[in-house]
Structure formats: C-alpha cells, structure tokens
Amino acid sequence: MYRKEPIPSFLVTIGLVNAIIGGLNDRTGLFSLGLATVGGAILWRWRLQQPTAQIPPKSQIYLSAASSDSVPTLKKTKRKRSI
C-alpha cells in the first residue's frame, strides 16, 4: 500500500504519531491535529481509489481552406525608435 500511495501513507503515519504523542501527554491540540491528519489522509486515499469518469473528447471543427482567404494578412510595421 505504501508504494502505491506514498503521500497518503506518510500522512497517516505522521498523523498517528501526533495523535499518540498528543493523547499520552494530554495535548488536545496535537491530538486533534493528528486525528485530522489521519482523517484527511484516509479521505485522500479513498478518493484516489474511486474510479474516475471518462470525459469524451470534444469534436473539433476546422476551418475550410476557402474561409482562410477571407481573413486579411497582418503585416508587421517597423517603427522608428525615438531617442
């Protein structure tokens, strides 16, 4: 599991360590942060395992050769630099 999803697994490990340290030392902030990190990592892992919906590619419409003749050609004009 760790090799497939290294970031969520790392976050679960860090969150569990924070929760254990916070729980043993009566640090509710660290305990809450650890639980929130574990919950977020589990949610992220669950989200990664969900099948993604395949969006069909849009059809592309190209201009015909006749329509390109009606577009004027742009020319680059050189301006003199004023000093």
Secondary structure, DSSP 8 states (H G I E B T S, - for coil): -TTT-HHHHHHHHHHHHHHHHHHHTT-HHHHHHHHHHHHHHHHHHHHHHS--------------HHHHTTS------------
